[in-house]
Amino acid sequence: MAVILKKVWESMISRSGPDSRVGSSHQTANRPASAGPLDQLPTEVFIQIFRLLGPRDAARASAVCRAWKELVSDNMLWAFFLQNGREPWDTAIFAETYLRPGRPHTNYMAYFSHSPQLSFMHIYAQREKVPGSVIIDGGSGYCKYGWSKYNAPSGRCATFMEFGNIESPILSRLQHFFTAVFTRMQVKRSLRPVVVSIPICHSDDTESARASRRQLRDAIYTVLFDMNVPAVCAIDQSVLGLYAARRTSGIVVNIGFNVTSVVPIRCGKVMREVGVEVVGLGALKLTGFLREQMQQRNMNFESLYTVRTLKEKLCYVAADYHAELSKVTQASCEISGEGWFTLSKERFKTGEILFQPQIGGIHAMGLHSAVSLCMHHCADSGIFSDDGWFKTVVLVGGTSCLPGLPERLEKELIRLLPPSISEGIKVLPPPYGVDSAWYGAKIVSNVSTFHSAWCITKKQFRQKHRGRNPLAGS
């Protein structure tokens, strides 16, 4: 195999020109029809050689002759390269199948029925050309930021909703926030597109709420373009959480810092006309309830950070709360600088307030009741003939990582809902833990049509708002 590969390589170098590259469109008329004696090798051997050479050199081999060009253009070869690329194969295929048209696209089948068959070689070439972007997940408790070509966020800071002096004008706070992120990332802001996730706020479908959401989005665009960012993509955080689970439709349950949002999404669009449910119960309430239980047991701790760490490491959601009360559930955890802590029933009582808020003295709707109500609204809306679009529930947010939560929520929904709605329900855990929305933005920022289909440039923004102040009334 080594001898054959050497011959192929020498032949390729001598007969292909310097313009041979992935996805190049140079003329092929002057290429010979075959490569001579090497054409006697079986096709399977050629494919294995091209795989060993890698995408860049395989593309160069396509310039040797027309026969090799046809072999190199094979979809299965480039499927192999995509499978072994930076992103998981199923993620890349999801992105190129459903996100290429842009957002939101209500009829994907109609789009692809009028599009040529996808060429994996062309897709690979386009994805390689997509520039790295700065991803900023606004969050509700804290912000995650990093490069789109990296596997995880590179840093965290306060969310832009609470950054700096909260009494300052929104433009001033946003400018302070983005400046801090760019400084920490050591990025030249004029060279990289920015993807921003926007937390769910002003969730109802009134004119006032729509205006508030529009003003926040326009403020983000205005500040970033004033900082000479070349292009911006701003997407709702819940939509990005759904994309991270490789879905475009479903219900996202976003357990945030202060509140929990139950968000119906159809083809990448938040269906506010159906109804977004907001529950006054979030991560802070769970941490506070665990603190109260620890204080009742006279457990000493230095800060709320200690309590939050114990919640993340030891707490879980019981499948059957009453049955769990009779079990031995003691477990211990060491906190650096403070020693060992042992929790017992606090481990599952803390998460139980998501379903029984009254246990923690909280006047709010249970999580399962809020999701059930949202599903009823979706089923009764009659907007779409497909009644299965809302039956996938995706959990998002740090607290949604509690073990046992997806199974318990699914069990409670099946118990609450009629069979016509509950049949086929599936509750999915956070696909990438606390960083799910950031990963959703990463998927979008690496799609082959990212710049043209998802971003807005400074010129486009100015043209759209010409003749009016985009922040009027803010």
C-alpha positions as CSV (number, residue, x, y, z in Angstrom):
1,M,0.0,0.0,0.0
2,A,2.9,2.3,0.8
3,V,4.4,1.8,-2.7
4,I,1.0,2.5,-4.4
5,L,0.4,5.6,-2.3
6,K,3.9,6.9,-3.2
7,K,3.2,6.4,-6.9
8,V,-0.2,8.1,-6.6
9,W,1.3,11.0,-4.7
10,E,4.2,11.5,-7.2
11,S,1.7,11.4,-10.1
12,M,-0.6,13.8,-8.4
13,I,2.1,16.3,-7.7
14,S,3.5,16.3,-11.2
15,R,0.1,16.5,-13.0
16,S,-2.0,18.7,-10.8
17,G,-1.7,22.5,-10.9
18,P,-1.4,24.9,-7.9
19,D,-5.1,25.7,-8.1
20,S,-6.2,22.2,-7.2
21,R,-8.1,22.7,-4.0
22,V,-11.3,21.6,-2.3
23,G,-14.3,22.9,-4.2
24,S,-12.2,24.7,-6.8
25,S,-13.9,25.5,-10.2
26,H,-10.9,25.6,-12.5
27,Q,-11.3,24.3,-16.1
28,T,-11.2,20.6,-16.7
29,A,-11.1,20.5,-20.5
30,N,-7.3,20.0,-20.7
31,R,-7.2,17.1,-18.2
32,P,-6.4,13.7,-19.7
33,A,-9.2,11.2,-19.5
34,S,-7.2,8.7,-17.4
35,A,-4.1,8.3,-15.3
36,G,-2.6,5.5,-17.4
37,P,-1.6,2.2,-15.8
38,L,-2.9,3.4,-12.3
39,D,-6.4,3.1,-13.7
40,Q,-6.1,-0.6,-13.4
41,L,-6.4,-0.4,-9.7
42,P,-9.9,-1.2,-8.3
43,T,-12.0,1.7,-7.4
44,E,-12.1,0.6,-3.7
45,V,-8.3,0.9,-3.6
46,F,-8.5,4.5,-5.0
47,I,-11.1,5.4,-2.4
48,Q,-8.9,4.1,0.4
49,I,-5.9,6.0,-0.9
50,F,-7.9,9.2,-1.1
51,R,-9.1,8.7,2.5
52,L,-5.5,8.3,3.6
53,L,-4.4,11.4,1.7
54,G,-7.0,13.6,3.4
55,P,-9.4,16.2,2.0
56,R,-6.9,18.7,0.7
57,D,-4.7,16.3,-1.1
58,A,-7.7,14.3,-2.4
59,A,-9.0,17.5,-4.0
60,R,-5.6,18.0,-5.6
61,A,-5.8,14.5,-7.0
62,S,-9.0,15.4,-8.8
63,A,-6.9,17.6,-11.1
64,V,-4.9,14.7,-12.4
65,C,-7.5,13.4,-14.8
66,R,-11.2,13.3,-15.4
67,A,-11.5,9.7,-14.1
68,W,-9.9,10.7,-10.8
69,K,-12.1,13.8,-10.6
70,E,-15.2,11.6,-10.8
71,L,-13.8,9.4,-8.1
72,V,-12.9,12.3,-5.8
73,S,-16.4,13.8,-6.2
74,D,-18.0,10.7,-4.7
75,N,-20.3,11.7,-1.9
76,M,-19.3,8.7,0.3
77,L,-15.6,9.9,0.3
78,W,-16.6,13.4,1.6
79,A,-19.0,11.9,4.0
80,F,-16.0,10.1,5.4
81,F,-14.1,13.4,5.7
82,L,-17.1,15.0,7.4
83,Q,-17.4,12.1,9.8
84,N,-13.8,12.6,10.8
85,G,-13.9,16.4,11.0
86,R,-14.0,18.8,13.9
87,E,-17.7,18.4,14.5
88,P,-19.7,15.1,15.0
89,W,-21.1,13.7,11.8
90,D,-24.7,13.9,12.9
91,T,-24.3,17.5,14.0
92,A,-22.8,18.5,10.6
93,I,-25.5,16.7,8.7
94,F,-28.2,18.3,10.9
95,A,-26.8,21.7,10.2
96,E,-26.4,21.3,6.5
97,T,-29.9,19.7,6.1
98,Y,-32.0,22.0,8.3
99,L,-30.0,25.2,8.8
100,R,-28.7,26.0,5.4
101,P,-31.8,27.9,4.3
102,G,-31.4,30.4,7.2
103,R,-34.0,31.2,9.9
104,P,-36.7,30.5,10.4
105,H,-37.7,28.3,7.4
106,T,-41.2,26.9,7.9
107,N,-41.1,24.5,5.0
108,Y,-37.8,22.7,4.7
109,M,-39.2,20.0,2.3
110,A,-40.3,22.8,-0.2
111,Y,-36.8,24.3,0.1
112,F,-35.0,21.1,-0.7
113,S,-37.4,20.0,-3.4
114,H,-36.2,23.1,-5.4
115,S,-32.5,22.7,-4.4
116,P,-30.0,20.5,-6.2
117,Q,-28.8,17.3,-4.4
118,L,-26.4,18.2,-1.7
119,S,-22.8,17.6,-2.7
120,F,-20.7,16.6,0.4
121,M,-17.6,17.8,-1.4
122,H,-19.1,21.2,-1.9
123,I,-20.4,21.4,1.7
124,Y,-17.0,20.4,3.0
125,A,-15.4,23.2,1.0
126,Q,-17.9,25.8,2.1
127,R,-17.6,24.8,5.8
128,E,-13.8,25.1,5.6
129,K,-14.2,28.6,4.3
130,V,-16.5,29.8,7.1
131,P,-14.5,32.2,9.3
132,G,-14.2,31.6,13.0
133,S,-16.8,33.6,15.0
134,V,-17.0,34.9,18.5
135,I,-19.8,33.2,20.3
136,I,-21.4,35.1,23.3
137,D,-24.1,33.2,25.1
138,G,-25.9,35.9,27.2
139,G,-27.2,33.4,29.7
140,S,-29.4,34.4,32.7
141,G,-27.0,33.7,35.5
142,Y,-23.7,34.2,33.8
143,C,-22.4,34.6,30.2
144,K,-20.2,32.0,28.3
145,Y,-18.0,33.2,25.5
146,G,-15.5,31.6,23.1
147,W,-14.4,30.8,19.6
148,S,-16.7,28.8,17.2
149,K,-13.8,26.6,16.2
150,Y,-13.2,25.5,19.8
151,N,-14.9,22.6,21.6
152,A,-16.0,24.6,24.6
153,P,-16.4,28.2,25.8
154,S,-13.1,29.8,26.8
155,G,-14.5,32.0,29.6
156,R,-17.4,33.2,31.7
157,C,-18.5,36.5,33.1
158,A,-21.7,38.3,34.3
159,T,-24.5,38.3,31.8
160,F,-25.0,41.4,29.8
161,M,-28.4,41.8,31.4
162,E,-26.7,42.5,34.7
163,F,-23.2,43.6,33.6
164,G,-21.9,46.8,35.2
165,N,-24.2,49.3,36.8
166,I,-27.8,48.1,36.1
167,E,-29.1,51.7,36.4
168,S,-26.9,52.7,33.4
169,P,-28.6,53.0,30.0
170,I,-28.7,49.8,28.1
171,L,-26.3,51.0,25.3
172,S,-23.7,51.9,27.9
173,R,-24.0,48.6,29.7
174,L,-23.8,46.6,26.4
175,Q,-20.7,48.6,25.3
176,H,-19.0,47.9,28.6
177,F,-20.0,44.2,28.4
178,F,-18.8,43.6,24.8
179,T,-15.6,45.5,25.4
180,A,-14.8,43.3,28.4
181,V,-15.4,40.1,26.4
182,F,-13.3,41.2,23.4
183,T,-10.5,42.2,25.7
184,R,-10.5,38.9,27.6
185,M,-10.5,37.0,24.3
186,Q,-7.8,39.2,22.8
187,V,-9.7,39.5,19.6
188,K,-9.6,42.2,16.9
189,R,-13.3,43.0,16.8
190,S,-13.2,44.2,13.1
191,L,-12.2,40.7,11.8
192,R,-14.7,38.3,13.3
193,P,-18.5,37.9,13.1
194,V,-20.3,37.7,16.4
195,V,-23.0,35.3,17.4
196,V,-25.1,36.5,20.4
197,S,-27.7,34.4,22.2
198,I,-30.5,36.5,23.7
199,P,-32.2,35.3,26.9
200,I,-36.0,35.0,26.8
201,C,-37.4,38.3,28.1
202,H,-40.7,40.1,27.6
203,S,-42.1,36.7,26.7
204,D,-45.8,37.5,25.9
205,D,-47.2,38.4,22.5
206,T,-48.3,42.0,23.2
207,E,-47.3,45.0,21.2
208,S,-45.4,46.4,24.1
209,A,-43.4,43.1,24.6
210,R,-42.6,42.9,20.9
211,A,-41.3,46.5,21.0
212,S,-39.1,45.7,24.0
213,R,-37.6,42.6,22.4
214,R,-37.0,44.6,19.2
215,Q,-35.3,47.4,21.1
216,L,-33.0,45.0,22.9
217,R,-32.0,43.3,19.7
218,D,-31.4,46.6,17.9
219,A,-29.4,47.8,20.8
220,I,-27.1,44.8,20.5
221,Y,-26.7,45.4,16.8
222,T,-26.1,49.1,17.2
223,V,-23.4,48.6,19.9
224,L,-21.6,45.9,18.0
225,F,-21.6,47.7,14.7
226,D,-20.4,50.9,16.4
227,M,-17.5,48.7,17.6
228,N,-16.8,47.8,13.9
229,V,-17.8,44.2,14.1
230,P,-18.2,43.0,10.4
231,A,-21.4,40.9,10.9
232,V,-23.8,39.9,13.7
233,C,-26.1,37.0,14.3
234,A,-28.5,37.3,17.2
235,I,-30.7,34.3,18.1
236,D,-33.0,33.5,21.0
237,Q,-31.2,31.4,23.6
238,S,-34.0,28.8,23.7
239,V,-33.8,28.2,19.9
240,L,-30.0,27.6,20.2
241,G,-30.7,25.1,23.0
242,L,-33.1,23.3,20.6
243,Y,-30.5,23.3,17.8
244,A,-27.9,21.8,20.2
245,A,-30.3,18.8,20.5
246,R,-30.4,18.6,16.7
247,R,-34.0,19.6,16.6
248,T,-35.8,22.5,14.9
249,S,-39.2,22.1,16.5
250,G,-40.2,21.2,20.1
251,I,-40.7,22.8,23.5
252,V,-37.6,24.1,25.3
253,V,-37.7,24.2,29.1
254,N,-35.1,26.7,30.1
255,I,-34.4,26.7,33.8
256,G,-32.7,30.0,34.3
257,F,-31.2,31.8,37.2
258,N,-34.4,33.5,38.4
259,V,-37.2,32.0,36.3
260,T,-38.0,29.0,34.2
261,S,-39.3,29.6,30.6
262,V,-41.4,27.0,28.7
263,V,-40.9,27.9,25.1
264,P,-42.7,26.4,22.1
265,I,-40.6,26.5,18.9
266,R,-41.7,25.6,15.4
267,C,-39.0,25.4,12.7
268,G,-36.7,27.7,14.6
269,K,-39.3,30.3,15.4
270,V,-40.5,31.0,19.0
271,M,-44.3,30.6,18.8
272,R,-45.3,33.4,21.1
273,E,-48.8,33.5,19.6
274,V,-49.2,30.0,21.1
275,G,-47.9,31.1,24.5
276,V,-44.6,31.1,26.4
277,E,-45.1,30.0,30.0
278,V,-42.9,31.7,32.6
279,V,-42.6,30.1,36.1
280,G,-41.2,32.2,38.9
281,L,-38.8,29.4,39.9
282,G,-35.1,29.1,38.9
283,A,-31.7,28.0,40.0
284,L,-31.4,30.7,42.7
285,K,-34.6,29.3,44.5
286,L,-33.2,25.8,44.5
287,T,-29.9,27.0,45.9
288,G,-31.7,29.0,48.5
289,F,-33.9,26.1,49.6
290,L,-30.8,23.9,50.0
291,R,-29.2,26.6,52.1
292,E,-32.2,26.7,54.4
293,Q,-32.1,22.9,54.8
294,M,-28.4,23.0,55.6
295,Q,-29.0,25.8,58.2
296,Q,-31.7,23.8,59.8
297,R,-29.1,21.0,60.4
298,N,-26.6,23.6,61.7
299,M,-24.2,22.9,58.9
300,N,-21.6,25.7,58.6
301,F,-20.5,27.0,55.2
302,E,-18.7,30.1,54.0
303,S,-20.7,31.2,51.0
304,L,-23.6,30.5,48.6
305,Y,-21.0,29.2,46.2
306,T,-20.4,26.2,48.6
307,V,-24.2,25.5,48.6
308,R,-24.4,25.7,44.8
309,T,-21.5,23.4,44.4
310,L,-23.1,20.8,46.7
311,K,-26.4,21.2,44.7
312,E,-24.5,20.5,41.5
313,K,-22.5,17.5,42.8
314,L,-25.0,15.7,45.2
315,C,-28.6,16.7,44.4
316,Y,-30.9,14.8,42.1
317,V,-34.6,14.5,41.2
318,A,-36.4,11.4,42.6
319,A,-38.5,9.3,40.3
320,D,-41.0,8.9,43.1
321,Y,-40.7,11.5,45.9
322,H,-42.7,9.6,48.6
323,A,-40.9,6.4,47.9
324,E,-37.6,8.2,48.1
325,L,-38.4,9.5,51.6
326,S,-38.1,5.9,53.0
327,K,-34.7,5.2,51.4
328,V,-31.2,5.8,52.7
329,T,-29.9,8.6,50.4
330,Q,-26.8,9.9,52.3
331,A,-23.8,11.0,50.3
332,S,-20.8,13.2,50.9
333,C,-18.7,15.7,49.0
334,E,-15.5,17.6,49.7
335,I,-15.4,21.3,49.1
336,S,-11.9,22.8,48.6
337,G,-11.0,24.8,51.6
338,E,-14.0,23.8,53.6
339,G,-13.8,20.1,54.1
340,W,-16.4,17.4,53.8
341,F,-20.2,17.9,53.7
342,T,-22.8,15.1,54.0
343,L,-26.4,15.5,52.7
344,S,-29.2,13.0,53.0
345,K,-32.9,13.8,52.1
346,E,-31.8,17.3,51.1
347,R,-30.3,15.7,48.0
348,F,-33.7,15.1,46.4
349,K,-35.9,17.5,48.4
350,T,-34.0,20.4,46.7
351,G,-35.0,19.3,43.2
352,E,-38.5,18.4,44.3
353,I,-39.5,22.0,44.5
354,L,-39.5,22.1,40.7
355,F,-42.6,19.9,40.9
356,Q,-43.9,20.8,44.4
357,P,-42.9,24.5,44.9
358,Q,-44.9,24.7,48.1
359,I,-42.4,22.4,49.8
360,G,-39.9,25.4,49.6
361,G,-42.6,28.0,50.5
362,I,-42.7,29.1,46.8
363,H,-46.0,30.2,45.2
364,A,-45.6,29.1,41.7
365,M,-46.8,26.5,39.2
366,G,-45.0,23.2,39.1
367,L,-42.7,22.5,36.1
368,H,-44.8,19.6,34.8
369,S,-48.0,21.7,35.1
370,A,-46.4,24.6,33.1
371,V,-45.2,22.2,30.3
372,S,-48.5,20.5,30.2
373,L,-50.3,23.8,29.9
374,C,-48.0,24.8,27.0
375,M,-48.6,21.4,25.2
376,H,-52.4,22.0,25.6
377,H,-52.0,25.4,24.0
378,C,-50.0,23.9,21.1
379,A,-52.5,21.2,20.5
380,D,-55.5,23.6,20.6
381,S,-53.9,26.3,18.5
382,G,-54.7,24.5,15.2
383,I,-51.9,26.5,13.5
384,F,-50.3,23.4,12.0
385,S,-51.7,20.1,10.8
386,D,-48.8,18.3,12.3
387,D,-49.6,17.6,15.9
388,G,-46.3,16.0,16.8
389,W,-44.0,19.1,16.5
390,F,-44.3,20.0,20.2
391,K,-43.9,16.5,21.7
392,T,-40.1,16.7,22.0
393,V,-39.1,18.6,25.2
394,V,-35.5,19.8,25.5
395,L,-34.2,20.8,28.9
396,V,-31.7,23.7,28.9
397,G,-29.9,25.5,31.8
398,G,-27.5,24.4,34.6
399,T,-30.3,23.2,36.9
400,S,-31.8,21.1,34.2
401,C,-28.6,18.9,34.5
402,L,-29.9,17.4,37.8
403,P,-29.9,13.6,37.4
404,G,-33.4,12.1,37.1
405,L,-35.1,15.3,35.9
406,P,-35.8,14.3,32.3
407,E,-37.3,10.9,33.4
408,R,-39.4,12.5,36.2
409,L,-40.8,15.2,33.9
410,E,-41.7,12.7,31.2
411,K,-43.4,10.5,33.8
412,E,-45.5,13.5,35.2
413,L,-46.5,14.7,31.7
414,I,-47.8,11.3,30.7
415,R,-49.8,11.2,33.9
416,L,-51.2,14.7,33.4
417,L,-52.0,14.7,29.7
418,P,-54.6,12.9,27.7
419,P,-53.3,10.0,25.5
420,S,-54.0,12.0,22.3
421,I,-51.3,14.5,23.5
422,S,-49.0,12.4,25.7
423,E,-48.4,9.7,23.1
424,G,-44.9,10.0,21.7
425,I,-43.7,12.5,24.2
426,K,-39.9,12.5,24.8
427,V,-38.0,14.6,27.3
428,L,-34.3,15.1,26.4
429,P,-31.6,16.1,28.9
430,P,-29.4,19.2,28.1
431,P,-27.4,18.0,25.1
432,Y,-24.2,19.8,26.2
433,G,-24.9,20.4,29.9
434,V,-24.7,24.0,31.1
435,D,-23.2,25.0,27.7
436,S,-26.0,23.8,25.4
437,A,-27.0,27.2,24.1
438,W,-23.4,28.0,23.4
439,Y,-23.0,24.8,21.4
440,G,-26.2,25.6,19.5
441,A,-24.6,28.8,18.4
442,K,-21.5,26.9,17.5
443,I,-23.6,24.7,15.2
444,V,-25.1,27.7,13.5
445,S,-21.7,29.5,13.1
446,N,-20.2,26.6,11.3
447,V,-23.0,25.9,8.8
448,S,-21.8,26.5,5.2
449,T,-24.2,29.3,4.6
450,F,-23.6,31.1,7.9
451,H,-22.5,34.5,6.6
452,S,-25.1,34.8,3.9
453,A,-28.1,33.2,5.5
454,W,-27.7,34.0,9.2
455,C,-25.7,37.2,9.6
456,I,-26.6,40.8,9.2
457,T,-23.9,43.3,8.2
458,K,-23.6,46.9,9.3
459,K,-24.7,48.1,5.9
460,Q,-27.8,45.9,5.9
461,F,-28.7,47.1,9.4
462,R,-28.3,50.7,8.5
463,Q,-30.5,50.3,5.3
464,K,-33.2,48.5,7.3
465,H,-33.4,51.3,9.8
466,R,-32.8,54.2,7.5
467,G,-35.0,57.2,8.3
468,R,-35.8,56.1,11.9
469,N,-34.0,55.6,15.2
470,P,-33.8,51.9,15.9
471,L,-33.8,52.6,19.6
472,A,-36.7,55.1,19.6
473,G,-38.7,54.9,22.7
474,S,-36.1,52.9,24.6
